[in-house]
Amino acid sequence: MIQLYHNMPFRILIFALAGTFLVGGVSIFSSSNAGIHDQKQYLLLPDKKIELIVVSTPETRTRGLSGMESLSEDSAMLFVFMDPDAYGIWMKEMKFPIDIVWLDEKNKILKIEQNVSPNTYPTVFFPPQKSLYILEANAGFAEKNALSVGKILNFTR
């Protein structure tokens, strides 16, 4: 009987460690969700909300919209970077034209490339200065929503 109680703290320790690894493993698995955020985020325009596909890992940013057949009219892809830099965008494996919008850390539009065709690959498009975010949407999006350089965009967080 004494031996049972003597080993009891050891058994509790083993179960606690096993539980910690299990919970940690689930946490790591769920946070590695390919760099696409689970929580829905939106671009807030004066007359509508645009659902965002947020990409924030090197792999998902490199893939971007490549290979996708289309993007719905009420959605866009938001590239989120850790530090401002002159991030370039190309149309590798793209199947439809897009508008590309570079934003600084205050969500101010720095540059807009409109109606960029998949045929422009391998050309790489760059902003005139360092950006922190890039928004990609269907061609015509910038004009349709009166986006212009210097305008501040609002996003849900």
HELIX and SHEET records of a PDB file:
HELIX    1   1 ILE A    2  SER A   31  1                                  30    
HELIX    2   2 PRO A   58  ARG A   63  1                                   6    
HELIX    3   3 PRO A  118  THR A  120  5                                   3    
HELIX    4   4 PHE A  141  LYS A  144  1                                   4    
SHEET    1   A 7 ILE A 109  VAL A 116  0                                        
SHEET    2   A 7 ILE A  98  LEU A 103 -1                                        
SHEET    3   A 7 SER A 131  ASN A 138 -1                                        
SHEET    4   A 7 SER A  75  ASP A  85 -1                                        
SHEET    5   A 7 LYS A  48  VAL A  55  1                                        
SHEET    6   A 7 GLN A  41  LEU A  45 -1                                        
SHEET    7   A 7 ASN A 154  PHE A 155 -1                                        
END                                                                             
